[in-house]
Amino acid sequence: MAGLMVGLIGASSLTLAQTKTESLSQQRLEKLGQEIQQRETTADNLAAQVAQTRKDYTVLQRRSVRLASKIKALETDIEATQVRLVDLRAEEEVAARELRLQSAGMAEALAAMQRLSQTPAATLMAKPENIETMARTALLFDAILPALDAQAKELRYKIEQVERVQSAIRTDQSALLSRQATLDEQRQEMAAVMAQKKSQQRRMSRALDTERKRIAKLTREAKTLEELIARLAAPKESGAVKGEYADVGKPVESLPFEIAKGRLSLPAPGVVISRFNHRQPDGQRSRGIRMETTAQAQIVSMWDGNIAFAGPFRDYGQLLIISHGGGYHTLLAGMARIDVDIAQWVLVGEPVGLMQAAPLKTTENEEKTGNFKPSLYIELRRDGRSIDPLPWIAASQRKVKG
């Protein structure tokens, strides 16, 4: 009997233990189910947030491209107006000088005629020889008057010419002030857009932290630009940003860079002042071209691409490297400010930086005349090798000085 009781108690304890175990398992399952549900909700919220971020960022991208196009047109127009004003002032100076000379000659002739006209006729007829002088004077007047009339017409033309030039100068000066005011407004609007983009980028910045650290390490280790580009492009060094924000801003349809030859626009209004393979003061050959820009010019991307590098590098100063796929990279150096970050996607025509208000160094002559402009260095590379960028620029944009 005692054995039976022990058996029953043992069975009861086993049943209770099993029940307790099943209860704990059920609790764990329920808790796990709740966690899964929470994670799914979080994932859905994150997906919605990422989708909205993509949408918002794309809107900002397109808006910045449109603004940059307007700013570039205004900067080009202002530059042309300033050049035209210089020409008009030179024309005004020449016309005014000619007017002064002609006025002086005319004044002398009129003064001589006035003196003759003031001589009394009785004085001329007092002596027989004066009658001959009087006759010659009359003939002289007959000969001079047509010439004086022609001079008077020429003088009137010169006066009208000076007035036309001065009127054109006033018109251009007024237009210049108006365009400059519009440009300032557009730049302020662009600054607001760029601030919004920066805010979006900060939201995505955690996804870029690893990439930034990698780039910083490469920058410290790379001794030359060629080495930096090679390391950026190396598969083992590929730091393609992973995560939900990796492709924000990436063009939906981007044409291959190969077809861009002869179609690219310069990154800013201006003229090329140094060609590819040009011998530099240090004796080295240039691996890119250098262009003169307007002060504070907005710099834009020449083609769709991904920012491979953005920041100071060796003696290049602020350097921007944009990867366009297919082994092509554009390099831009000389900007006062870079407005994009590594791993960021940019559209063709999207703002990427800003030139300085004036060069860091100017010659004494430039300081006196105020005739100084910042310059931007542009390099194009294919599979790491420098190639001449000029044939890739649209013919209408290939303005070369000298």
C-alpha positions, 0 to 999 in steps of 0.5 A, spaced: 500 500 500 505 504 501 508 503 495 502 504 491 502 511 495 509 513 493 507 511 486 501 515 486 505 521 489 511 520 484 506 520 478 502 526 481 509 530 481 511 528 474 504 531 472 505 537 475 512 538 473 510 537 466 504 542 466 509 547 469 514 546 463 508 546 458 506 553 462 513 556 461 513 554 454 507 557 452 509 563 456 515 563 452 512 562 446 507 568 447 513 573 449 516 571 443 510 572 439 509 579 442 517 580 440 516 578 433 510 582 432 513 588 435 519 587 431 514 586 425 511 593 427 518 596 427 520 594 421 514 596 417 515 603 421 522 603 418 520 601 411 515 606 411 520 611 414 525 609 409 520 610 403 518 617 405 525 619 406 527 616 399 521 620 396 522 627 400 530 626 398 528 625 391 524 631 391 529 635 394 534 633 389 530 635 383 528 641 386 536 643 387 537 641 380 532 646 377 535 651 382 542 650 380 540 650 373 537 657 374 543 659 378 548 657 373 543 661 367 544 667 372 551 667 373 552 666 366 548 672 364 551 676 369 558 674 367 556 676 360 553 683 362 559 685 366 564 683 360 559 687 356 559 693 361 567 693 360 567 693 353 561 699 353 566 703 358 572 702 353 567 704 347 565 710 351 572 712 353 574 712 345 567 716 343 568 721 348 576 722 347 574 723 339 568 728 341 573 732 345 578 733 339 572 734 334 569 739 339 576 743 340 577 743 332 570 746 331 571 751 337 577 754 333 574 754 327 568 758 329 572 762 333 576 764 327 570 766 323 567 770 329 573 774 329 573 775 322 565 777 322 567 782 327 571 786 323 567 792 320 566 793 313 568 800 313 575 798 315 576 793 310 574 798 304 578 804 307 584 801 303 584 798 296 588 792 298 583 790 304 577 790 298 581 784 295 582 781 302 575 782 303 573 778 297 578 772 299 575 772 306 568 771 302 570 766 298 574 763 304 567 763 308 563 760 302 569 754 302 569 753 310 561 753 311 560 746 307 566 743 311 563 746 318 556 744 316 559 737 315 563 737 322 557 739 325 553 733 323 559 729 325 559 732 332 552 731 333 553 724 331 559 723 336 554 726 341 549 721 340 554 716 340 556 717 346 549 718 349 547 711 346 553 708 349 552 711 356 544 709 355 546 702 354 551 702 360 545 705 365 541 699 362 546 694 363 547 696 370 540 696 372 539 689 369 546 687 373 543 689 379 536 686 378 539 679 376 544 680 382 538 681 386 535 675 383 541 671 384 541 672 391 534 670 392 536 663 388 542 662 392 538 663 399 533 658 396 538 653 394 541 654 401 534 652 404 534 646 400 541 644 402 539 645 409 533 640 408 538 635 404 543 636 410 537 634 415 535 628 411 543 626 410 544 626 418 538 622 419 541 617 414 548 618 417 549 612 422 549 608 416 555 612 413 559 611 419 563 605 417 564 608 410 566 615 413 571 611 418 574 607 412 575 613 407 578 616 413 583 610 413 584 610 406 586 618 406 591 617 411 594 611 408 594 613 400 600 617 398 598 619 391 591 620 388 592 614 383 593 610 390 587 613 393 582 612 387 585 604 386 583 603 393 577 606 393 575 602 387 578 595 389 573 590 391 576 588 397 576 595 399 569 596 397 565 599 402 558 600 399 554 602 404 549 597 407 542 598 410 536 601 408 538 608 406 544 605 402 541 607 395 537 613 397 537 618 391 540 613 386 537 615 379 532 610 377 534 610 370 541 613 369 545 613 362 551 609 362 557 614 362 560 612 355 555 616 351 556 622 355 562 624 350 561 630 347 555 632 351 557 634 358 556 641 361 562 644 365 560 644 372 560 652 373 559 658 368 566 660 365 572 658 361 578 653 360 584 656 362 589 650 362 588 644 358 590 637 359 597 635 358 599 642 359 606 643 362 605 646 369 610 651 373 613 645 377 615 642 370 609 636 371 604 635 366 597 637 368 592 630 368 586 635 367 583 641 365 583 648 369 577 653 368 576 660 371 569 661 374 565 666 377 566 668 385 561 664 389 559 659 383 555 654 384 558 647 382 554 641 380 555 634 378 557 633 370 553 626 370 549 622 375 554 618 380 556 616 387 560 620 391 566 616 392 570 621 396 569 628 399 574 632 403 581 635 403 587 630 400 594 632 400 595 639 396 589 638 392 585 642 397 578 640 398 577 634 393 571 631 390 571 624 387 564 622 383 564 615 381 559 614 374 560 606 373 564 603 368 570 605 371 569 612 370 570 618 375 570 625 375 575 629 380 573 636 382 578 640 386 579 648 388 572 649 391 571 653 398 566 648 400 563 641 399 556 640 400 555 632 399 558 626 403 561 620 401 556 614 399 551 619 397 548 619 390 547 625 385 544 627 379 547 630 373 546 638 375 545 637 382 549 642 386 555 639 390 559 645 392 561 652 392 567 656 389 570 661 394 568 669 393 575 670 391 582 666 390 586 665 396 592 668 392 592 674 387 597 678 384 599 685 385 596 687 378 589 683 380 589 686 387 589 693 383 584 692 378 580 687 381 580 682 375 581 676 379 577 669 379 577 663 382 579 656 378 576 649 379 581 643 377 577 638 373 580 631 372 576 625 368 579 618 369 577 611 366 580 605 370 584 609 374 588 613 368 587 620 366 584 622 360 583 629 356 576 631 359 575 637 354 573 632 348 567 630 353 565 637 354 559 639 349 562 644 343 558 650 346 561 649 352 568 649 350 571 656 351 578 656 352 582 662 354 589 663 350 
